[in-house]
Amino acid sequence: MSFSLEKKANLKPAQKINLMGMPMAKVENFFAAIGEKRFRAAQTIQWIHHKGILDIENMTNFSKPLRRKLVSIAEVRPPDIINCEQSSDGTQKWLIQLNGGSCVEAVFIPERGRGTLCISSQIGCALDCSFCATGKQGFNRNLSASEIIGQVWLAAKSLGKFDQTASQCITNVVMMGMGEPLMNFDNVVDAMKIMLDDHGYGLSKRRVTLSTAGIIPAIEKLGDVSDVSLAISLHAPNDELRNELVPINRKYPLSGLVSSAKRYLDKMPDNRRKITIEYTLMDKVNDRSYHARELANLLKDLPCKINLIPFNPFLGAQYKRVTDFAMYRFRDILQQHGYTVTIRTTRGDDIAAACGQLAGQVNDKTRRQERYKKKFSEEQTVKMIF
């Protein structure tokens, strides 16, 4: 990112540069462009992401002239929380409003010894996986880096991190909320850099996870610029079924996806890393014994661990939750093939915060939301008649 002093002289208030989503290198370039020392970047990031300060006037280790200069051309602005819900199990969900009026959702899941924050990367999702509520909302746009890391900032503030009153802390961040992160590559990477930066949130690369449905060229690119943990939303062991559940598979089929995941691991600085395979189990769809055996064979050469996710129903869903018997049978078969398998505990389903349930409020540009609502209404009318 380059900064022209001539251009900045004509900036209007609405055009101020938002420092919230800028990683270290970009903040350094910003300060260099306005004739200031690059070390001011680390101080700025610490004020914003360690101390929670939004008002540049309160950044007291900056001189008054520097503060005046910054206030005239820059701001620190996260998005706005407009609603917060808390589940009976302690899960919290925030509805966050963005420029343009659409909303996304972020979820904090407290557990013993850890706290996982699930954040969004897009308003809606362009991929329209058949079992996911987000896809039914259609798609509006990518989030900016400020809007992505702003979710972390808002959660940290809500949990009391900045005033040292936090009884719960964010130890893990997962890019598993609304949207496909790798279709918003640059902004997601910038936000993750701030999560990992010791001057930012200081999270371990093993504790920041990007979940993708399988955008192969972007996986290749990601391995060149980041070493965060990678999760693959697989959900089917063969192309025929995955084409139905995850339509992007028609463009990037399983053989290429598994190969790209291997190459991602090859680029990592250590050889102990594993890909997380996410597999949502749906009753009589992808939960049969032969599906488990197919999956075991598909992944036999990929260092991975498998996370089984019971399908979480939502309004208009055409699938049903897997039975406990089928779920444990599926797990047992995979374990017999030597895989490490976990079953994701459903959290926050009473506030529609469980995996696959995030919906937000999307000003849909695709009209997909309208079509799904019409289809659901027609199906309900047929049921009433018969």
C-alpha positions in Angstrom: 0.0 0.0 0.0 1.5 3.4 -0.9 0.5 6.7 0.6 0.8 10.0 -1.4 1.2 13.2 0.7 -0.4 15.1 -2.1 -3.5 12.9 -2.1 -3.8 12.9 1.7 -3.9 16.8 1.7 -7.3 16.5 -0.1 -8.7 13.8 2.1 -12.3 14.4 3.4 -13.3 13.1 6.9 -15.1 10.1 5.3 -11.9 9.3 3.4 -9.6 9.0 6.4 -7.2 6.1 6.5 -8.5 3.5 8.9 -5.5 2.1 10.9 -7.6 -0.7 12.5 -6.9 -3.3 9.8 -3.3 -2.4 8.8 -0.6 -4.9 9.7 2.9 -3.8 10.7 4.5 -3.3 7.3 1.6 -1.2 6.1 1.5 1.0 9.2 5.3 1.4 8.8 4.8 2.6 5.2 2.1 4.9 6.3 4.3 6.6 8.8 7.2 6.8 6.4 4.9 8.5 3.9 4.0 11.2 6.3 7.6 11.9 7.3 7.6 10.0 10.6 9.8 7.2 12.0 8.7 3.6 11.2 8.9 2.6 14.9 5.7 4.5 15.4 3.9 1.6 13.7 4.6 -0.8 16.6 3.4 1.8 19.1 0.2 2.3 17.0 -0.6 -1.4 16.8 0.0 -1.7 20.6 -2.4 1.2 21.3 -5.1 -0.3 19.2 -4.8 -4.1 19.8 -3.2 -4.3 23.2 -4.8 -1.4 25.0 -8.0 -1.0 23.0 -7.5 2.7 22.3 -9.5 4.1 19.4 -9.0 7.9 20.0 -5.7 9.0 18.5 -5.6 11.9 21.0 -5.2 9.3 23.8 -2.0 7.8 22.3 0.1 9.7 24.8 3.6 8.6 23.7 2.9 10.5 20.4 3.8 14.2 20.5 0.9 16.6 20.2 1.9 17.8 16.7 2.0 14.1 15.6 -1.4 13.5 17.1 -2.9 16.5 15.3 -1.4 15.3 12.1 -2.8 11.8 12.5 -6.2 13.0 13.5 -6.4 15.0 10.3 -5.7 12.1 8.0 -6.4 8.9 9.9 -8.8 7.2 12.3 -9.2 3.9 14.2 -12.7 2.6 13.5 -14.0 -0.9 14.2 -17.5 -2.0 13.0 -20.5 -1.7 15.4 -22.1 -4.3 17.6 -25.9 -4.0 17.4 -26.9 -7.1 19.3 -25.3 -9.7 21.6 -26.8 -13.0 22.6 -25.5 -15.5 25.2 -26.3 -19.2 25.0 -27.2 -21.4 28.0 -23.8 -23.1 27.5 -21.8 -19.8 27.7 -21.4 -19.3 24.0 -21.7 -15.6 22.9 -22.8 -14.3 19.5 -22.4 -10.8 18.3 -24.4 -9.3 15.4 -22.0 -6.7 13.9 -23.1 -4.0 11.5 -20.9 -2.9 8.6 -20.8 -0.1 6.2 -23.8 -0.4 3.9 -26.1 -1.7 6.5 -25.4 -5.5 6.2 -24.5 -7.5 9.3 -22.2 -10.5 10.0 -22.0 -12.7 13.1 -19.0 -13.6 15.3 -19.1 -16.3 18.0 -17.0 -16.8 21.1 -17.0 -20.4 22.5 -15.5 -20.7 26.0 -14.0 -24.0 27.1 -11.8 -25.1 29.9 -8.4 -23.6 29.3 -9.2 -21.9 26.0 -11.6 -19.6 24.3 -12.3 -19.8 20.6 -13.5 -16.9 18.5 -15.1 -17.7 15.2 -15.1 -14.7 12.8 -16.5 -13.9 9.4 -14.7 -12.8 6.2 -17.6 -12.0 3.8 -21.1 -10.6 4.0 -22.9 -13.8 3.1 -21.1 -16.3 1.0 -20.8 -16.9 -2.8 -20.3 -20.6 -2.6 -23.8 -21.7 -1.5 -23.0 -25.1 0.1 -26.3 -26.9 0.4 -26.1 -27.6 4.1 -25.0 -24.1 5.3 -27.4 -21.4 6.4 -24.9 -18.6 5.4 -25.1 -19.6 1.8 -28.8 -19.2 1.7 -28.4 -15.6 2.6 -26.7 -14.8 -0.7 -23.7 -12.6 -1.1 -23.0 -8.9 -0.7 -19.2 -8.2 -0.6 -15.9 -9.0 1.0 -15.1 -7.6 4.4 -12.2 -5.1 4.7 -9.2 -6.0 6.8 -10.5 -3.5 9.4 -13.9 -5.2 9.5 -12.3 -8.7 9.9 -9.8 -7.8 12.7 -12.5 -5.4 14.1 -14.5 -8.5 15.1 -11.5 -9.7 17.2 -11.2 -6.2 18.7 -14.9 -6.0 19.5 -14.9 -9.5 21.1 -11.8 -8.6 23.1 -13.4 -5.4 24.4 -16.7 -7.2 25.2 -14.8 -9.9 27.2 -12.8 -7.2 29.2 -9.4 -7.8 27.7 -8.4 -4.2 27.4 -9.3 -3.1 30.9 -7.8 -6.3 32.5 -11.1 -7.5 33.8 -11.4 -10.5 31.4 -12.6 -13.7 33.1 -12.3 -15.3 29.7 -9.7 -14.7 27.0 -9.4 -15.4 23.3 -6.8 -18.1 22.8 -7.8 -19.2 19.3 -9.3 -17.5 16.3 -10.9 -19.5 13.5 -11.9 -18.1 10.1 -15.0 -20.3 10.0 -17.8 -17.7 10.2 -19.7 -16.3 7.3 -17.9 -16.4 3.9 -15.1 -18.2 2.2 -11.9 -16.7 3.5 -9.7 -17.5 0.5 -12.1 -15.5 -1.8 -11.1 -12.5 0.2 -7.4 -13.3 0.2 -5.5 -10.1 0.8 -7.8 -8.7 3.5 -7.9 -12.0 5.4 -4.1 -12.3 5.3 -3.7 -8.7 6.6 -6.1 -9.4 9.5 -4.3 -12.7 10.4 -0.9 -10.9 10.4 -2.3 -8.6 13.2 -3.6 -11.7 15.1 -0.1 -13.2 15.0 1.9 -10.1 15.6 3.4 -9.8 19.1 2.4 -6.1 19.0 -1.1 -7.1 18.0 -2.8 -10.1 19.6 0.2 -12.4 19.8 -1.6 -15.6 18.9 0.4 -18.7 17.9 0.3 -19.7 14.2 -1.2 -23.0 15.5 -4.0 -21.1 17.2 -5.2 -19.2 14.1 -7.0 -21.5 11.7 -8.3 -20.7 8.2 -11.1 -22.9 7.0 -11.7 -23.2 3.2 -14.0 -25.1 1.0 -11.1 -25.7 -1.3 -10.0 -22.7 -3.5 -6.9 -24.5 -4.8 -5.0 -21.5 -6.4 -5.5 -19.6 -3.2 -4.3 -22.5 -1.0 -1.1 -22.5 -3.1 -0.7 -18.8 -2.6 -1.4 -18.9 1.1 1.4 -21.3 1.7 3.8 -18.7 0.3 2.8 -15.9 2.7 1.4 -17.5 5.8 1.8 -20.6 8.0 -1.4 -20.5 9.9 -3.3 -23.8 10.5 -5.4 -24.9 7.6 -8.8 -26.6 7.7 -10.5 -28.1 4.7 -14.3 -28.2 4.7 -14.6 -31.6 3.0 -18.0 -33.1 3.9 -17.9 -35.8 1.3 -15.5 -38.6 0.3 -16.1 -38.6 -3.5 -16.6 -36.0 -6.2 -20.2 -37.0 -7.1 -21.5 -36.3 -3.6 -19.3 -33.3 -2.9 -20.4 -31.7 -6.2 -23.9 -31.7 -4.6 -22.9 -30.6 -1.2 -20.1 -28.2 -2.0 -20.6 -26.9 -5.6 -17.1 -25.3 -5.8 -15.9 -29.0 -6.0 -17.0 -29.0 -9.7 -14.2 -26.5 -10.3 -11.7 -27.8 -7.8 -12.3 -31.6 -7.4 -11.0 -33.7 -4.6 -7.8 -35.1 -6.1 -6.5 -31.6 -6.7 -7.7 -30.4 -3.3 -5.9 -33.1 -1.4 -2.7 -32.6 -3.4 -2.8 -28.8 -2.7 -3.2 -29.5 1.0 -0.1 -31.7 0.9 1.8 -28.9 -0.8 0.7 -26.5 1.8 2.1 -28.7 4.6 5.4 -29.1 2.6 5.8 -25.3 2.8 5.5 -25.2 6.6 8.6 -24.6 8.7 8.1 -27.8 10.7 7.1 -31.3 9.7 4.6 -32.0 12.6 1.8 -29.9 11.1 -1.5 -31.5 10.1 -4.5 -30.4 8.0 -7.8 -30.4 9.9 -10.5 -32.1 7.8 -14.0 -30.9 8.6 -16.8 -33.3 7.8 -20.4 -32.4 8.6 -22.4 -35.6 9.0 -26.0 -35.6 7.7 -28.5 -38.3 8.2 -28.4 -40.9 5.3 -26.5 -38.4 3.1 -22.8 -38.8 3.9 -22.8 -40.8 7.1 -22.8 -44.4 5.9 -20.1 -47.0 6.6 -18.9 -47.0 3.0 -18.5 -43.2 3.1 -16.2 -43.6 6.1 -14.1 -46.2 4.3 -14.0 -44.0 1.2 -12.8 -41.0 3.3 -10.1 -43.1 4.9 -8.8 -44.1 1.5 -9.0 -40.6 0.1 -6.9 -39.1 2.9 -4.4 -42.0 3.3 -1.4 -40.0 2.1 -2.3 -36.6 3.8 -1.2 -35.9 7.4 -4.4 -34.9 8.9 -6.9 -35.1 11.8 -10.6 -35.4 11.2 -13.2 -33.3 12.9 -16.7 -34.7 12.6 -19.5 -32.2 12.9 -23.2 -33.2 13.5 -25.4 -31.2 11.1 -27.1 -28.3 12.9 -30.6 -27.7 11.4 -31.8 -24.3 10.3 -35.0 -23.0 8.9 -35.5 -24.4 5.4 -32.8 -27.0 5.7 -33.3 -30.1 3.6 -31.1 -32.3 5.8 -31.4 -33.9 9.2 -29.0 -34.3 12.0 -27.0 -37.5 12.0 -28.0 -40.2 14.5 -25.6 -40.9 17.4 -25.3 -44.5 16.2 -24.2 -43.5 12.7 -21.9 -40.8 14.0 -20.0 -43.1 16.4 -19.9 -45.9 13.8 -18.3 -43.4 11.3 -15.8 -42.3 13.9 -14.9 -45.9 14.8 -14.2 -46.9 11.2 -11.9 -43.9 10.8 -10.1 -44.7 14.0 -9.6 -48.3 12.9 -7.8 -46.9 9.9 -5.4 -45.0 12.2 -6.9 -41.5 12.1 -7.2 -39.1 15.0 -10.9 -38.2 15.1 -12.8 -35.8 17.2 -16.5 -35.1 17.3 -17.3 -31.4 17.6 -19.6 -30.6 20.5 -22.6 -28.6 19.4 -22.4 -25.2 21.1 -24.7 -22.3 20.9 -27.4 -23.9 18.9 -30.1 -22.3 21.1 -29.0 -18.9 19.7 -28.3 -20.2 16.2 -24.6 -19.8 16.8 -23.6 -23.5 16.0 -21.5 -24.5 13.0 -23.4 -23.9 9.8 -26.1 -21.8 11.4 -24.6 -18.3 11.1 -26.8 -16.1 8.9 -26.4 -12.4 9.8 -28.3 -9.8 7.7 -27.2 -9.7 4.1 -28.2 -7.1 1.5 -28.0 -9.8 -1.1 -26.8 -8.9 -4.5 -27.3 -12.3 -5.9 -31.1 -12.6 -5.2 -30.3 -16.1 -3.9 -31.9 -15.2 -0.5 -35.1 -14.2 -2.4 -35.2 -17.5 -4.3 -34.6 -19.7 -1.2 -37.4 -17.8 0.7 -39.8 -18.3 -2.2 -38.9 -22.0 -2.5 -39.3 -22.5 1.2 -42.7 -20.7 1.2 -43.9 -22.9 -1.7 -42.8 -26.1 0.1 -44.6 -25.0 3.3 -47.8 -24.4 1.3 -47.6 -27.8 -0.3 -47.2 -29.4 3.2 -50.3 -27.5 4.5 -52.4 -28.7 1.5 -51.4 -32.4 1.9 
